[in-house]
């Protein structure tokens, strides 16, 4: 489970850094789509991966 937490953490860090770079370059729509397209669907995925169930 530790590797799963590290993997999810890296995915969120990369998403945030890329979004910040797009915001700095004034590409706000791309940054918003990046956050909405990755971070929001990624939360249920991360939650399900961290649960201790057999499925």
C-alpha positions in Angstrom: 0.0 0.0 0.0 2.9 2.3 0.5 3.8 2.3 -3.2 0.2 3.2 -4.0 0.4 6.3 -1.8 3.7 7.3 -3.3 2.3 6.8 -6.8 -0.9 8.8 -6.1 1.2 11.6 -4.5 3.5 11.8 -7.5 0.5 12.0 -9.9 -1.1 14.9 -7.9 2.2 16.7 -7.7 2.8 16.5 -11.5 -0.8 17.7 -12.1 -0.4 20.7 -9.9 3.1 21.6 -11.2 1.9 21.4 -14.9 -1.2 23.4 -14.0 0.9 26.1 -12.4 3.2 26.2 -15.4 0.2 26.7 -17.7 -1.2 29.4 -15.4 2.2 31.2 -15.4 2.1 31.2 -19.2 -1.5 32.6 -19.1 -3.1 29.5 -20.6 -5.9 29.4 -18.0 -8.3 27.2 -19.9 -5.7 24.4 -20.4 -4.8 24.6 -16.7 -8.5 24.3 -15.6 -9.0 21.4 -18.0 -5.9 19.7 -16.7 -7.1 20.0 -13.1 -10.7 19.0 -13.9 -9.7 16.2 -16.1 -7.1 14.6 -13.8 -7.5 15.7 -10.2 -11.3 15.4 -9.8 -11.6 11.9 -11.4 -8.4 10.9 -9.7 -9.8 11.4 -6.2 -12.3 8.5 -6.4 -9.6 6.3 -8.0 -7.2 7.1 -5.2 -9.8 6.5 -2.6 -10.7 3.1 -4.1 -7.1 2.1 -4.3 -6.4 2.9 -0.7 -9.4 1.0 0.6 -8.6 -2.4 2.0 -11.1 -4.5 0.0 -10.5 -7.5 -2.2 -12.0 -5.8 -5.3 
